[in-house]
Amino acid sequence: MYNVIVLIAQLIVFICLVSVYLIGMPAYFSYTYIVVILIILGISLILFSIRKLPPSLKGNYLTSTFLFSLSFLIVHFQFYLDYALGLRQDLNLGMIYLNYDIVPKAISLAALSAIAFFIGSTFALLSPPKSRKFDIDFDVDIGNEIQSLRIIKLIMAFMLALYFYGTPLYYFQGGYNELMNNGSLSYIHYKSAHIFYLSIAAYIICMINMILKKKMKLNISQYFRIIGPTALTIIGIYLCSCLIAGNRRPLIAILTLLACGYYISQVKKLKLKNMVVIILVAASALQLTSFLRLVDGHRSLSERIELAINNKAESANYTEPSILPFTTELANSLRAYHSTVMHMEENKGVFGLSTVGYLISIIPGLGLLVESMTSIKLTTSSLLITEWMGADHGMGTTVLADVYIDYGFIGSIIIFLLFGALLSRLDAVTYERYLNNNLLVQILALLYISNAVFLARSSIMQVFADIVLIYVIIKISKILSPKRSVY
């Protein structure tokens, strides 16, 4: 009953915001309108934060809903809040040109989508998700999981070797930005790194199942011993290469995967104070990594780190202050969102073509085949935004920009409503009945948690494409294992 009241209150706030948008949105830039929208969003956020969660999720901050909500709000609202508080003088964010008259519509769509997400998440709490109970011979199945882990380790090692084979040395010597921006990196580099990450996810899923079936109670050191020195060495080599190159996303995604493996397998909660520390450390590390990849790679690693720290300190002297200075790197993606809204004011979207591109990417090489045999040009929102902004390097995207390009204003609100319900369900699955769900649900739950931080700057559909590949990796490992699979 309590969540019903919260849901009704959220709906009232949503209706108020719709009314403000339809009746009171100015056709030009308005500081007052920004403040009003932020106040309405703040009320909705308070309601969202006081919803009643199931015991397994109450006080647990390692959930896809929390991480995605946080990153979404940072990307789409941090600089608006800075501007409203007088910390920021403009919203240009390095764009060559920003039509400020689109800002009221941009902040309205972002707020409506955020509140729709909150409503969907709260609605999903009204009824617990159903789970499938498997009749498993645990002795046979645990042996099969162990064999599968060995097969997946071989896949990881092969993909790591392929990754180094397909990556030029200059990539690790400060050439990350240049090679990424001019498209000089090979298909082998991208696909081997991608499948390597998916292999780690497959490994963690099999390990979680094994630990839960054996009902093993582990501390963190015991957990890493279960992962094994071989797997940790393979993962460590790749993470070091990413750190040296300045590639941030794999660092966060893989470390989050490892953390999720521990907390899910032990059905433990990550407390708020620990999450705050992790976020601050991670945000600082991300900023440092962004400066590290701008330093001459022919220097030693220690010299590069020292120069990166100095450059980071110097940049703080001429950058505008922010309410969350550690997350300004993430919040800079607002310019990609602004560019999208500006373009969509005078042009049509791509009507789902970006989504089709992600789905086709499930099968390696299929996208290239489709483009060579048809007149269809597959693309992504990040490529389109870079083109619209006339930039000579990738400008990225945001999850809302990606959905807006494909499905328009109303479609974006509907999708975020459904997405909120989906993540809420997956959170319950993850910490209440992970073992009692089919493999596809287990993969979906783990992927969304591990990608939640960067999802605000990516695409919802990219995770769906990865599900199939992880499923194939696990199935192959089971087929090659001498014992029969129960999946």
C-alpha positions as CSV (number, residue, x, y, z in Angstrom):
1,M,0.0,0.0,0.0
2,Y,2.9,2.3,0.8
3,N,4.4,2.0,-2.6
4,V,1.0,2.6,-4.2
5,I,0.9,6.0,-2.4
6,V,4.4,6.8,-3.6
7,L,3.5,5.7,-7.1
8,I,0.4,7.9,-7.2
9,A,2.5,10.9,-5.9
10,Q,5.0,10.2,-8.7
11,L,2.2,10.2,-11.2
12,I,0.9,13.6,-9.9
13,V,4.4,15.0,-10.2
14,F,4.7,13.6,-13.7
15,I,1.4,15.2,-14.7
16,C,2.5,18.5,-13.2
17,L,5.7,18.4,-15.3
18,V,3.7,17.5,-18.5
19,S,1.5,20.5,-17.8
20,V,4.4,22.8,-17.3
21,Y,6.0,21.6,-20.5
22,L,2.8,21.9,-22.6
23,I,1.6,25.2,-21.1
24,G,4.6,27.0,-19.6
25,M,7.6,26.0,-21.7
26,P,9.1,29.2,-23.2
27,A,10.2,29.2,-26.9
28,Y,13.5,30.7,-25.7
29,F,16.2,30.1,-23.1
30,S,14.9,30.8,-19.6
31,Y,16.8,30.5,-16.3
32,T,13.6,30.5,-14.4
33,Y,12.3,27.5,-16.4
34,I,15.4,25.5,-15.7
35,V,15.0,26.2,-11.9
36,V,11.3,25.1,-12.0
37,I,12.1,21.9,-13.8
38,L,14.9,21.1,-11.4
39,I,12.6,21.7,-8.4
40,I,10.0,19.3,-9.9
41,L,12.6,16.7,-10.6
42,G,13.9,17.1,-7.1
43,I,10.5,16.4,-5.6
44,S,10.2,13.2,-7.8
45,L,13.7,12.1,-6.7
46,I,12.8,12.5,-3.1
47,L,9.7,10.3,-3.7
48,F,11.8,7.8,-5.5
49,S,14.3,7.6,-2.7
50,I,11.6,6.9,0.0
51,R,9.9,4.0,-1.9
52,K,9.8,0.7,0.0
53,L,12.4,-1.8,-1.2
54,P,12.4,-5.6,-0.4
55,P,14.8,-6.6,2.4
56,S,17.5,-7.8,0.0
57,L,17.7,-4.4,-1.7
58,K,17.1,-2.1,1.2
59,G,20.4,-0.4,2.0
60,N,22.1,-2.0,-1.0
61,Y,23.7,0.4,-3.5
62,L,25.3,-2.1,-5.9
63,T,22.2,-2.3,-8.0
64,S,21.6,-1.5,-11.6
65,T,18.7,0.9,-10.6
66,F,20.8,3.0,-8.3
67,L,23.9,3.1,-10.5
68,F,22.0,3.9,-13.6
69,S,19.9,6.6,-11.9
70,L,23.0,8.2,-10.5
71,S,24.9,8.3,-13.8
72,F,21.8,9.4,-15.7
73,L,21.2,12.4,-13.4
74,I,24.9,13.3,-13.5
75,V,25.1,13.2,-17.3
76,H,21.8,15.1,-18.0
77,F,21.4,17.4,-15.0
78,Q,24.7,18.2,-13.2
79,F,25.6,21.2,-15.4
80,Y,22.0,22.4,-15.3
81,L,22.2,22.4,-11.6
82,D,25.6,24.1,-11.7
83,Y,24.1,26.8,-13.9
84,A,21.1,27.3,-11.6
85,L,23.4,27.6,-8.6
86,G,25.6,30.2,-10.3
87,L,28.6,27.9,-10.5
88,R,28.6,27.8,-14.3
89,Q,28.4,30.8,-16.5
90,D,27.2,29.0,-19.6
91,L,26.1,25.7,-21.0
92,N,28.2,25.7,-24.2
93,L,30.6,23.0,-22.9
94,G,33.1,23.5,-25.7
95,M,30.5,23.3,-28.5
96,I,31.2,25.5,-31.6
97,Y,27.6,26.6,-31.4
98,L,24.7,26.0,-29.0
99,N,21.2,27.2,-29.8
100,Y,20.2,28.1,-26.2
101,D,16.5,28.1,-27.2
102,I,16.5,24.3,-27.3
103,V,17.6,24.1,-23.6
104,P,14.0,24.3,-22.2
105,K,12.9,21.3,-24.4
106,A,16.1,19.4,-23.7
107,I,15.8,19.7,-19.9
108,S,12.0,18.9,-20.1
109,L,12.6,15.7,-22.0
110,A,15.4,14.7,-19.7
111,A,13.2,15.3,-16.6
112,L,10.2,13.5,-18.1
113,S,12.3,10.5,-19.0
114,A,13.9,10.4,-15.5
115,I,10.5,10.6,-13.7
116,A,9.1,8.0,-16.1
117,F,12.0,5.7,-15.1
118,F,11.2,6.3,-11.4
119,I,7.5,5.5,-12.0
120,G,8.4,2.3,-13.9
121,S,10.8,1.2,-11.2
122,T,8.3,1.9,-8.4
123,F,5.5,0.1,-10.3
124,A,7.6,-3.0,-10.6
125,L,7.9,-3.2,-6.8
126,L,4.2,-3.7,-6.4
127,S,4.4,-7.4,-7.3
128,P,7.4,-9.6,-6.8
129,P,8.9,-11.3,-9.9
130,K,8.3,-14.9,-10.5
131,S,11.3,-17.3,-10.7
132,R,11.8,-20.7,-12.2
133,K,12.8,-23.4,-9.8
134,F,15.2,-25.9,-11.4
135,D,15.5,-29.6,-10.5
136,I,19.3,-29.9,-10.4
137,D,21.6,-32.7,-9.5
138,F,24.1,-30.4,-7.8
139,D,27.0,-32.8,-7.6
140,V,26.9,-33.3,-11.4
141,D,26.3,-29.6,-12.1
142,I,29.0,-28.2,-9.8
143,G,31.5,-30.5,-11.6
144,N,30.2,-29.1,-14.9
145,E,30.6,-25.5,-13.7
146,I,34.3,-26.2,-12.9
147,Q,34.9,-27.7,-16.3
148,S,33.2,-24.7,-17.9
149,L,35.4,-22.3,-16.0
150,R,38.5,-24.0,-17.5
151,I,37.1,-23.8,-21.0
152,I,36.3,-20.1,-20.6
153,K,39.8,-19.4,-19.3
154,L,41.1,-20.8,-22.5
155,I,38.8,-18.5,-24.5
156,M,39.9,-15.5,-22.4
157,A,43.6,-16.4,-23.0
158,F,43.1,-16.7,-26.7
159,M,41.2,-13.4,-27.0
160,L,43.9,-11.6,-25.0
161,A,46.5,-12.9,-27.4
162,L,44.4,-11.8,-30.3
163,Y,43.9,-8.4,-28.7
164,F,47.7,-7.8,-28.4
165,Y,48.2,-9.1,-32.0
166,G,45.6,-6.7,-33.4
167,T,46.7,-3.6,-31.4
168,P,49.6,-1.4,-32.6
169,L,52.3,-0.5,-30.0
170,Y,51.5,3.2,-30.5
171,Y,48.1,2.6,-28.9
172,F,49.9,2.0,-25.5
173,Q,52.3,4.9,-26.0
174,G,49.8,7.8,-25.8
175,G,48.2,7.2,-29.2
176,Y,44.8,6.1,-27.8
177,N,42.9,9.3,-28.8
178,E,44.6,9.6,-32.2
179,L,43.9,6.0,-33.2
180,M,40.4,6.0,-31.9
181,N,39.5,9.3,-33.6
182,N,41.0,8.5,-37.0
183,G,39.6,4.9,-37.1
184,S,43.0,3.3,-37.4
185,L,42.4,0.5,-35.0
186,S,41.6,-2.8,-36.6
187,Y,38.4,-4.9,-36.5
188,I,40.5,-7.6,-34.7
189,H,41.3,-5.1,-31.9
190,Y,37.7,-4.1,-31.3
191,K,36.2,-7.6,-31.6
192,S,38.8,-9.4,-29.5
193,A,38.6,-6.8,-26.7
194,H,34.8,-7.1,-26.8
195,I,34.7,-10.9,-26.7
196,F,37.4,-10.9,-24.0
197,Y,35.1,-8.7,-21.8
198,L,32.1,-11.0,-22.5
199,S,34.2,-14.0,-21.6
200,I,35.0,-12.5,-18.2
201,A,31.2,-12.0,-17.7
202,A,30.6,-15.6,-18.7
203,Y,33.3,-16.7,-16.3
204,I,31.8,-14.7,-13.4
205,I,28.3,-16.1,-14.1
206,C,29.5,-19.7,-14.0
207,M,31.5,-18.9,-10.8
208,I,28.5,-17.3,-9.1
209,N,26.4,-20.4,-9.9
210,M,29.0,-22.7,-8.5
211,I,29.4,-20.7,-5.3
212,L,25.7,-20.4,-4.7
213,K,25.1,-24.2,-5.4
214,K,27.9,-25.1,-3.0
215,K,26.6,-22.5,-0.5
216,M,30.1,-21.2,0.1
217,K,30.6,-18.4,2.5
218,L,33.7,-16.5,1.5
219,N,35.6,-13.4,2.4
220,I,37.1,-11.2,-0.3
221,S,40.5,-13.0,-0.3
222,Q,38.8,-16.4,-0.5
223,Y,36.7,-15.2,-3.3
224,F,39.7,-14.2,-5.4
225,R,41.3,-17.5,-4.7
226,I,38.2,-19.2,-6.1
227,I,38.6,-17.1,-9.3
228,G,42.1,-18.6,-9.5
229,P,45.5,-17.2,-10.3
230,T,45.4,-18.0,-14.0
231,A,42.2,-16.0,-14.6
232,L,43.3,-13.2,-12.4
233,T,46.6,-13.0,-14.3
234,I,44.9,-12.9,-17.6
235,I,42.5,-10.2,-16.4
236,G,45.3,-8.2,-14.7
237,I,47.4,-8.1,-17.9
238,Y,44.5,-6.7,-19.9
239,L,43.5,-4.2,-17.2
240,C,47.2,-2.9,-17.1
241,S,47.2,-2.5,-20.8
242,C,43.9,-0.5,-20.6
243,L,45.4,1.7,-17.8
244,I,48.6,2.3,-19.8
245,A,46.6,3.2,-22.9
246,G,44.1,5.4,-21.1
247,N,41.0,3.2,-22.0
248,R,38.7,3.8,-19.0
249,R,35.5,1.9,-19.8
250,P,37.0,-1.7,-19.6
251,L,38.6,-0.8,-16.2
252,I,35.3,0.2,-14.6
253,A,33.2,-2.5,-16.3
254,I,35.6,-5.4,-15.4
255,L,36.2,-4.3,-11.9
256,T,32.4,-3.9,-11.4
257,L,32.0,-7.4,-12.8
258,L,34.4,-8.8,-10.2
259,A,32.7,-6.9,-7.4
260,C,29.3,-8.1,-8.5
261,G,30.5,-11.6,-8.6
262,Y,31.4,-11.3,-4.9
263,Y,28.4,-9.5,-3.6
264,I,25.9,-11.6,-5.6
265,S,27.4,-14.9,-4.7
266,Q,27.5,-14.0,-1.1
267,V,24.1,-12.2,-1.2
268,K,25.7,-9.2,0.5
269,K,24.8,-5.5,0.5
270,L,27.1,-2.7,-0.5
271,K,26.5,0.0,2.1
272,L,26.2,3.7,1.2
273,K,29.4,4.9,2.9
274,N,31.4,2.2,1.0
275,M,29.7,3.2,-2.3
276,V,30.5,6.9,-1.8
277,V,34.2,6.0,-1.2
278,I,34.2,3.8,-4.3
279,I,32.6,6.5,-6.5
280,L,35.0,9.2,-5.4
281,V,38.0,6.9,-6.0
282,A,36.7,5.7,-9.3
283,A,35.8,9.3,-10.5
284,S,39.3,10.5,-9.6
285,A,40.9,7.5,-11.3
286,L,38.8,8.2,-14.4
287,Q,39.9,11.8,-14.5
288,L,43.5,10.8,-14.1
289,T,43.2,8.2,-16.8
290,S,41.8,10.8,-19.2
291,F,44.9,13.0,-18.6
292,L,47.2,10.0,-18.8
293,R,46.3,9.2,-22.4
294,L,47.2,12.8,-23.4
295,V,50.8,12.4,-22.1
296,D,53.6,11.4,-24.4
297,G,53.6,7.6,-24.4
298,H,57.4,7.3,-25.0
299,R,58.1,8.3,-21.4
300,S,58.1,5.8,-18.6
301,L,54.9,4.9,-17.0
302,S,55.9,6.6,-13.7
303,E,56.7,9.8,-15.6
304,R,53.4,9.7,-17.5
305,I,51.5,9.3,-14.2
306,E,53.4,12.2,-12.7
307,L,52.7,14.4,-15.7
308,A,49.1,13.4,-15.7
309,I,48.7,14.3,-12.0
310,N,50.3,17.7,-12.7
311,N,48.1,18.4,-15.7
312,K,45.0,17.4,-13.7
313,A,46.0,19.9,-11.0
314,E,46.6,22.6,-13.5
315,S,43.3,22.1,-15.3
316,A,41.5,22.6,-12.0
317,N,42.7,26.2,-12.0
318,Y,40.9,27.2,-15.2
319,T,37.9,25.0,-15.3
320,E,34.6,26.2,-13.9
321,P,33.6,25.0,-10.4
322,S,30.9,22.3,-10.1
323,I,28.8,20.9,-7.3
324,L,30.4,17.5,-8.2
325,P,33.9,18.3,-9.6
326,F,34.8,14.6,-9.7
327,T,32.1,13.8,-12.2
328,T,32.5,16.6,-14.7
329,E,34.1,14.2,-17.1
330,L,30.9,12.2,-17.1
331,A,28.7,15.2,-17.2
332,N,30.4,16.6,-20.3
333,S,28.3,14.3,-22.4
334,L,25.5,16.8,-22.0
335,R,26.9,18.5,-25.1
336,A,26.1,15.4,-27.2
337,Y,22.6,15.5,-25.9
338,H,22.2,19.2,-26.7
339,S,23.5,18.5,-30.2
340,T,20.9,15.8,-30.7
341,V,18.0,18.0,-29.6
342,M,19.3,20.8,-31.9
343,H,19.5,18.4,-34.9
344,M,16.1,16.8,-34.2
345,E,14.4,20.2,-34.2
346,E,15.0,20.5,-37.9
347,N,15.5,16.9,-39.0
348,K,13.9,13.5,-38.6
349,G,15.3,10.7,-36.5
350,V,16.7,7.4,-37.9
351,F,13.6,5.4,-36.9
352,G,15.3,2.5,-35.1
353,L,18.3,2.1,-37.4
354,S,20.7,2.6,-34.5
355,T,18.9,-0.2,-32.6
356,V,19.1,-2.5,-35.7
357,G,22.8,-1.8,-35.9
358,Y,23.3,-3.0,-32.3
359,L,21.2,-6.2,-32.9
360,I,23.0,-7.1,-36.1
361,S,26.3,-6.7,-34.2
362,I,25.3,-9.9,-32.2
363,I,26.8,-11.9,-35.1
364,P,30.5,-10.8,-35.7
365,G,30.9,-9.5,-39.2
366,L,27.2,-9.5,-40.1
367,G,27.1,-5.7,-40.1
368,L,29.8,-5.4,-42.7
369,L,28.1,-8.1,-44.8
370,V,24.7,-6.2,-44.7
371,E,26.4,-2.9,-45.7
372,S,28.2,-4.5,-48.6
373,M,25.1,-6.3,-49.9
374,T,22.5,-3.6,-49.4
375,S,22.2,0.2,-49.5
376,I,21.7,0.3,-45.8
377,K,24.3,2.3,-43.8
378,L,24.3,1.0,-40.2
379,T,25.3,3.7,-37.7
380,T,25.2,4.5,-34.0
381,S,24.1,7.7,-32.2
382,S,27.7,8.5,-31.3
383,L,28.8,8.5,-34.9
384,L,25.8,10.6,-35.9
385,I,26.4,13.2,-33.1
386,T,30.0,13.5,-34.0
387,E,29.0,14.2,-37.6
388,W,26.3,16.7,-36.6
389,M,28.8,18.6,-34.3
390,G,31.4,18.7,-37.1
391,A,34.0,17.3,-34.7
392,D,37.3,15.6,-35.8
393,H,37.1,13.2,-32.9
394,G,34.3,11.1,-31.3
395,M,31.9,13.2,-29.2
396,G,30.1,10.2,-27.7
397,T,26.4,10.0,-26.9
398,T,24.0,9.7,-24.0
399,V,21.4,7.0,-23.4
400,L,18.6,9.6,-23.8
401,A,20.1,11.0,-27.0
402,D,20.4,7.4,-28.4
403,V,16.7,6.7,-27.6
404,Y,15.5,10.1,-28.8
405,I,17.2,9.7,-32.2
406,D,15.5,6.4,-32.7
407,Y,12.1,6.9,-31.2
408,G,11.3,10.5,-30.7
409,F,10.0,12.5,-27.7
410,I,7.0,10.3,-26.6
411,G,8.8,7.1,-27.5
412,S,11.7,8.1,-25.2
413,I,9.4,8.6,-22.2
414,I,7.7,5.2,-22.9
415,I,11.0,3.4,-23.2
416,F,12.4,4.8,-20.0
417,L,9.1,3.9,-18.2
418,L,9.6,0.2,-19.3
419,F,13.4,0.4,-18.6
420,G,12.8,1.4,-15.0
421,A,10.5,-1.5,-14.5
422,L,13.0,-3.9,-16.1
423,L,16.0,-2.8,-13.9
424,S,13.8,-3.0,-10.8
425,R,12.9,-6.6,-11.6
426,L,16.5,-7.5,-12.4
427,D,17.7,-6.1,-9.1
428,A,15.2,-8.4,-7.2
429,V,16.4,-11.3,-9.3
430,T,20.0,-10.6,-8.7
431,Y,19.9,-10.5,-4.9
432,E,16.9,-12.7,-4.0
433,R,16.8,-15.6,-6.5
434,Y,19.7,-15.4,-8.8
435,L,20.2,-19.2,-8.9
436,N,16.6,-20.0,-9.6
437,N,16.4,-18.1,-12.9
438,N,17.4,-19.2,-16.4
439,L,20.7,-18.4,-17.9
440,L,19.5,-15.5,-20.1
441,V,18.0,-13.7,-17.1
442,Q,21.3,-14.2,-15.1
443,I,23.3,-12.7,-17.9
444,L,21.0,-9.8,-18.3
445,A,21.1,-9.0,-14.6
446,L,24.8,-9.1,-14.3
447,L,25.4,-7.1,-17.5
448,Y,23.2,-4.2,-16.5
449,I,24.8,-3.9,-13.1
450,S,28.4,-3.9,-14.6
451,N,27.5,-1.5,-17.4
452,A,25.2,0.8,-15.3
453,V,27.7,3.5,-14.7
454,F,28.6,4.0,-18.4
455,L,25.1,3.2,-19.7
456,A,24.1,6.8,-19.3
457,R,26.7,7.5,-22.0
458,S,25.8,4.5,-24.2
459,S,22.8,2.6,-25.5
460,I,20.3,0.4,-23.7
461,M,20.3,-2.0,-26.7
462,Q,24.0,-2.7,-26.6
463,V,23.6,-4.9,-23.5
464,F,20.9,-6.9,-25.3
465,A,23.3,-7.7,-28.1
466,D,25.9,-8.8,-25.6
467,I,23.5,-11.3,-23.9
468,V,23.5,-13.6,-26.9
469,L,27.3,-13.7,-27.2
470,I,27.7,-14.5,-23.5
471,Y,25.1,-17.2,-23.8
472,V,26.9,-18.7,-26.7
473,I,30.3,-18.6,-24.8
474,I,28.7,-20.4,-21.8
475,K,27.0,-23.0,-24.0
476,I,30.2,-23.7,-25.9
477,S,32.0,-24.2,-22.6
478,K,29.3,-26.6,-21.5
479,I,29.3,-28.5,-24.7
480,L,33.1,-28.9,-24.6
481,S,33.0,-30.0,-20.9
482,P,32.9,-33.7,-20.3
483,K,29.8,-33.5,-18.1
484,R,26.3,-32.8,-19.2
485,S,24.9,-29.3,-19.0
486,V,21.8,-28.6,-17.0
487,Y,21.0,-25.3,-18.8
